[in-house]
Amino acid sequence: MLNSCIENKEIFIIPENFQGEVIVFYKTSTDYKDFDQSFNKITYNVPSSGIISVPFDVSKITSLEWRDSKGRHINFYNNEELSNQNINITDVRRGYIFLDSGQVKYLSFYVGKKDFINNFDTINPEEYIKNKYEHTSF
């Protein structure tokens, strides 16, 4: 099999009853150790805060996957397709935050039922990372 055919993915294990925003900051100093990294995938156990900081880059990731604590697949939906019957994943964003000390790559998404997501106070990734890492070099 050719290397280019291999799917590299990030898998997020969402804890039972979790609803909120998940933000992953890449190439940052961290105490977060609740992940498993293998050749072509990284599996994260999402903490109750929803904030994950990892010391590595994920530039070769080609897909994202979400599972509940029992290993069942959680679907991604556009905002207009959200349901109050099930937990949804929506509004996946990738970006960079620029600090005096360097740039930080991040990924964010929402987890929850429709009414929760539509009324959720979001976390500003730029504000969060600036407060946490303002005086840190990358």
Secondary structure, DSSP 8 states (H G I E B T S, - for coil): --GGGS--EEEEEE-TT--EEEEEEES-------EEE-SSEEEEE--TT-EEEESS--TT--EEEEEETTS-B--B--GGG--SSS-EEEEEEEEEEEETTEEEEEEEEEEE-HHHHHT-----HHHHHHHHHTT---
